[in-house]
Amino acid sequence: MSLVYLREIDNQTKFAIWRIEESDDDLLSKLQLDEREKAKLGSFNKGKRRLHWLATRVLLRTLLNTSHYIECPSDANGKPYLANFPQKISLSHSFDYAAAMISTKGEVGIDMEIIKTKVERIQHKFLKPTELAFIAQDDSRYEQLYACWCAKEAIYKLQGNAGVSFLHNMSIQPFEYQTQGILKLELDSDQDKHIYDVHYEKFNEYMLAYAVE
């Protein structure tokens, strides 16, 4: 069993993280797939992408705690959803981990990324000068940058992957970085205007962020 983290946020919402240690055949043995899903799986080359896809589906089965078939297609914007269960979902993966979140409360978004110093090279592509101004200048700098990136990615997923710019449509309010905390993110787009509380936390050498509508 490679379930390494399970958190129940409330009685309607929970998420989990899976460390991928199995082969694709091991993961596949835990699932029921229809012909469309088998064809999609067959379109992936052997490797991480295939393992990530399988691991997120195993996580959904674990979180839903069901032996029934789970139909999980994606909409026109690439957002995955459950066709035969009422829960809203969000999926993420990075290197050796996969994450999934479910809720009956509303839309959810989750993102998980391995922390690397290269994020500094692209910081100006997803953070405005006013946001960069509050980023720490000490050793926690890279972690805070990833907290911001993951938060924006989580909200991007929550609102449906639809035509939203990290740089132009999302603004993070100043916050002092800790290894676990909550930041406020304002989304201002043609489709939505809302301020979200986004939870973030460092998990080993990864950053995790999630939000519930």
HELIX and SHEET records of a PDB file:
HELIX    1   1 ASP A   24  LEU A   28  1                                   5    
HELIX    2   2 GLU A   35  GLY A   42  1                                   8    
HELIX    3   3 LYS A   48  LEU A   64  1                                  17    
HELIX    4   4 THR A  117  ILE A  122  5                                   6    
HELIX    5   5 GLN A  123  PHE A  126  1                                   4    
HELIX    6   6 PRO A  129  LEU A  132  1                                   4    
HELIX    7   7 ARG A  141  LEU A  158  1                                  18    
SHEET    1   A 4 LEU A   3  ASP A  10  0                                        
SHEET    2   A 4 THR A  13  ARG A  19 -1                                        
SHEET    3   A 4 TYR A  97  SER A 103 -1                                        
SHEET    4   A 4 LYS A  88  SER A  94 -1                                        
SHEET    1   B 5 VAL A 108  ILE A 114  0                                        
SHEET    2   B 5 TYR A 206  VAL A 212 -1                                        
SHEET    3   B 5 LYS A 193  PHE A 203 -1                                        
SHEET    4   B 5 GLN A 180  ASP A 188 -1                                        
SHEET    5   B 5 MET A 170  ILE A 172 -1                                        
END                                                                             
